Amino acid sequence: MKSCSFLKIGIIVVIVSLFTSCTAYKYTTISKEEEYKKEYVGKSHNQIVTTLGAPDKQFSDGAEGVIIIYENSVFNSNINTYMGSGTATITESKGYIQFFINKSGICYDVKTNHTETIEEIDKDEDKEIDEEAKHDISNGIFLSVIVAVISLMCIFAL
């Protein structure tokens, strides 16, 4: 009785691993500027500062208004070592949001370099696949076959 349930589990594992190995993903990076404009244009200077805190910088916009700027630094490190010696690279990137406030104290524009990456299943089968994607797909198929073989070995060993 137990071997029958193990057989069902094994078959399910094999089927699921074969279906998941051939899925290609498409990554799209989009700016968050429109999202910020929808949220903050029309808000008062005080509402923005209440929500986000004190700005990092503030400048005149040349038309009796101000530009308030929020910044953040992101540090990325990459360490490569080989037999006890290596190199380290640290890069800094600054993210910013600029709010343009008119002389009445109302936000009329927003600029930012913030982005968001969206992962989607790539349904465009006619599209050419680059070499890296081909390599990733073949690795996925290889791993699926290994999982299938191990699953079958476990099933028949019981």
HUSULDA-V203080 format. One record per residue. N is the residue number from 1. PSI is psi in whole degrees, -180 to 180 (NA if undefined). OMEGA is omega in radians with two decimals (NA if undefined). D_FIRST is the distance of its C-alpha to the first C-alpha in Angstrom with 2 decimals. Layout:
n:N psi:PSI omega:OMEGA d_first:D_FIRST
n:N psi:PSI omega:OMEGA d_first:D_FIRST
This chain:
n:1 psi:-40 omega:-3.13 d_first:0.00
n:2 psi:-38 omega:-3.09 d_first:3.79
n:3 psi:-30 omega:3.11 d_first:5.53
n:4 psi:-42 omega:3.12 d_first:5.46
n:5 psi:-36 omega:3.08 d_first:6.94
n:6 psi:-36 omega:3.11 d_first:9.04
n:7 psi:-43 omega:3.12 d_first:10.19
n:8 psi:-44 omega:3.12 d_first:11.35
n:9 psi:-43 omega:3.14 d_first:13.07
n:10 psi:-42 omega:3.13 d_first:14.62
n:11 psi:-41 omega:3.11 d_first:15.97
n:12 psi:-44 omega:3.13 d_first:17.43
n:13 psi:-44 omega:-3.14 d_first:19.07
n:14 psi:-47 omega:-3.10 d_first:20.58
n:15 psi:-46 omega:-3.13 d_first:21.96
n:16 psi:-43 omega:-3.12 d_first:23.41
n:17 psi:-34 omega:3.11 d_first:25.00
n:18 psi:-37 omega:3.13 d_first:26.61
n:19 psi:-37 omega:-3.07 d_first:28.08
n:20 psi:-19 omega:-3.06 d_first:29.48
n:21 psi:-23 omega:-3.03 d_first:31.14
n:22 psi:16 omega:-3.14 d_first:33.71
n:23 psi:126 omega:3.09 d_first:35.13
n:24 psi:139 omega:-3.13 d_first:38.83
n:25 psi:148 omega:3.08 d_first:40.59
n:26 psi:131 omega:3.14 d_first:44.25
n:27 psi:128 omega:-3.13 d_first:46.09
n:28 psi:130 omega:3.09 d_first:49.21
n:29 psi:125 omega:-3.14 d_first:51.70
n:30 psi:151 omega:3.10 d_first:53.83
n:31 psi:146 omega:3.09 d_first:56.75
n:32 psi:7 omega:-3.07 d_first:56.48
n:33 psi:-46 omega:-3.14 d_first:60.19
n:34 psi:-39 omega:3.11 d_first:59.79
n:35 psi:-45 omega:3.13 d_first:57.33
n:36 psi:-38 omega:3.11 d_first:59.88
n:37 psi:-45 omega:3.13 d_first:62.73
n:38 psi:-36 omega:-3.07 d_first:60.99
n:39 psi:-36 omega:-2.95 d_first:60.37
n:40 psi:-24 omega:3.13 d_first:63.75
n:41 psi:129 omega:-3.09 d_first:66.53
n:42 psi:-14 omega:3.10 d_first:68.62
n:43 psi:156 omega:3.13 d_first:67.66
n:44 psi:160 omega:3.07 d_first:70.43
n:45 psi:-45 omega:-3.12 d_first:71.03
n:46 psi:-38 omega:3.13 d_first:70.34
n:47 psi:-40 omega:3.14 d_first:66.97
n:48 psi:-47 omega:-3.12 d_first:65.83
n:49 psi:-37 omega:3.10 d_first:67.04
n:50 psi:-39 omega:-3.12 d_first:65.46
n:51 psi:-46 omega:-2.99 d_first:62.09
n:52 psi:-9 omega:-3.10 d_first:62.17
n:53 psi:-175 omega:-3.12 d_first:64.63
n:54 psi:137 omega:3.12 d_first:67.82
n:55 psi:157 omega:3.10 d_first:68.11
n:56 psi:-34 omega:-3.14 d_first:68.48
n:57 psi:157 omega:3.07 d_first:71.54
n:58 psi:130 omega:-3.12 d_first:73.93
n:59 psi:161 omega:3.01 d_first:76.59
n:60 psi:145 omega:3.08 d_first:79.07
n:61 psi:2 omega:3.12 d_first:78.15
n:62 psi:-2 omega:-3.13 d_first:81.84
n:63 psi:40 omega:3.13 d_first:82.10
n:64 psi:7 omega:3.06 d_first:82.41
n:65 psi:-170 omega:3.14 d_first:78.64
n:66 psi:160 omega:2.98 d_first:76.23
n:67 psi:120 omega:3.07 d_first:73.17
n:68 psi:138 omega:-3.00 d_first:70.69
n:69 psi:132 omega:3.01 d_first:68.20
n:70 psi:131 omega:-3.12 d_first:64.95
n:71 psi:152 omega:2.95 d_first:63.68
n:72 psi:147 omega:3.13 d_first:60.76
n:73 psi:137 omega:3.07 d_first:60.22
n:74 psi:126 omega:3.14 d_first:56.94
n:75 psi:129 omega:3.08 d_first:56.81
n:76 psi:135 omega:3.13 d_first:54.49
n:77 psi:147 omega:3.11 d_first:54.32
n:78 psi:117 omega:-3.11 d_first:53.30
n:79 psi:123 omega:3.10 d_first:53.32
n:80 psi:124 omega:3.12 d_first:53.15
n:81 psi:148 omega:3.08 d_first:53.16
n:82 psi:115 omega:3.10 d_first:53.39
n:83 psi:51 omega:3.02 d_first:53.91
n:84 psi:-11 omega:3.10 d_first:55.42
n:85 psi:160 omega:-3.11 d_first:57.68
n:86 psi:-172 omega:-3.14 d_first:57.14
n:87 psi:153 omega:3.07 d_first:58.33
n:88 psi:135 omega:3.10 d_first:57.68
n:89 psi:128 omega:3.09 d_first:58.43
n:90 psi:125 omega:3.12 d_first:58.67
n:91 psi:146 omega:3.11 d_first:59.41
n:92 psi:133 omega:3.02 d_first:60.46
n:93 psi:139 omega:-3.11 d_first:60.15
n:94 psi:128 omega:3.00 d_first:61.82
n:95 psi:145 omega:-3.14 d_first:60.42
n:96 psi:154 omega:2.94 d_first:62.97
n:97 psi:126 omega:3.10 d_first:63.56
n:98 psi:128 omega:3.09 d_first:67.16
n:99 psi:125 omega:3.13 d_first:68.30
n:100 psi:116 omega:-3.04 d_first:71.64
n:101 psi:128 omega:-3.13 d_first:73.44
n:102 psi:178 omega:-3.07 d_first:76.63
n:103 psi:-17 omega:3.07 d_first:79.77
n:104 psi:-3 omega:3.12 d_first:78.51
n:105 psi:19 omega:-3.12 d_first:75.50
n:106 psi:137 omega:3.12 d_first:72.91
n:107 psi:128 omega:3.12 d_first:70.40
n:108 psi:-8 omega:3.10 d_first:71.16
n:109 psi:156 omega:3.11 d_first:69.00
n:110 psi:136 omega:3.05 d_first:66.13
n:111 psi:143 omega:3.12 d_first:65.48
n:112 psi:160 omega:2.98 d_first:62.54
n:113 psi:11 omega:3.10 d_first:60.74
n:114 psi:139 omega:3.12 d_first:57.38
n:115 psi:166 omega:3.08 d_first:54.59
n:116 psi:136 omega:3.11 d_first:50.98
n:117 psi:129 omega:-3.12 d_first:48.40
n:118 psi:132 omega:3.10 d_first:46.04
n:119 psi:126 omega:3.13 d_first:42.83
n:120 psi:151 omega:3.01 d_first:41.96
n:121 psi:128 omega:-3.10 d_first:39.66
n:122 psi:111 omega:-3.09 d_first:42.07
n:123 psi:0 omega:-3.11 d_first:41.87
n:124 psi:92 omega:-3.07 d_first:44.94
n:125 psi:-19 omega:-3.13 d_first:43.52
n:126 psi:-11 omega:-3.09 d_first:47.02
n:127 psi:142 omega:3.07 d_first:48.10
n:128 psi:140 omega:3.12 d_first:48.65
n:129 psi:129 omega:3.14 d_first:46.30
n:130 psi:169 omega:-3.05 d_first:48.12
n:131 psi:-39 omega:-3.14 d_first:47.26
n:132 psi:-40 omega:3.12 d_first:45.63
n:133 psi:-40 omega:3.09 d_first:43.28
n:134 psi:-42 omega:3.13 d_first:42.42
n:135 psi:-44 omega:3.13 d_first:41.67
n:136 psi:-41 omega:-3.14 d_first:39.42
n:137 psi:-43 omega:-3.13 d_first:37.51
n:138 psi:-36 omega:3.06 d_first:37.07
n:139 psi:-40 omega:3.12 d_first:35.85
n:140 psi:-42 omega:3.12 d_first:33.29
n:141 psi:-43 omega:3.13 d_first:32.05
n:142 psi:-46 omega:3.14 d_first:31.99
n:143 psi:-36 omega:3.11 d_first:29.93
n:144 psi:-40 omega:3.12 d_first:27.47
n:145 psi:-42 omega:3.11 d_first:27.06
n:146 psi:-45 omega:3.11 d_first:26.56
n:147 psi:-42 omega:-3.14 d_first:23.85
n:148 psi:-44 omega:-3.13 d_first:22.14
n:149 psi:-46 omega:3.13 d_first:22.47
n:150 psi:-41 omega:3.11 d_first:21.23
n:151 psi:-44 omega:3.14 d_first:18.17
n:152 psi:-38 omega:3.10 d_first:17.41
n:153 psi:-40 omega:3.12 d_first:18.20
n:154 psi:-38 omega:-3.13 d_first:15.75
n:155 psi:-48 omega:-3.06 d_first:12.92
n:156 psi:-17 omega:3.08 d_first:13.93
n:157 psi:-24 omega:-3.11 d_first:14.76
n:158 psi:NA omega:NA d_first:11.26
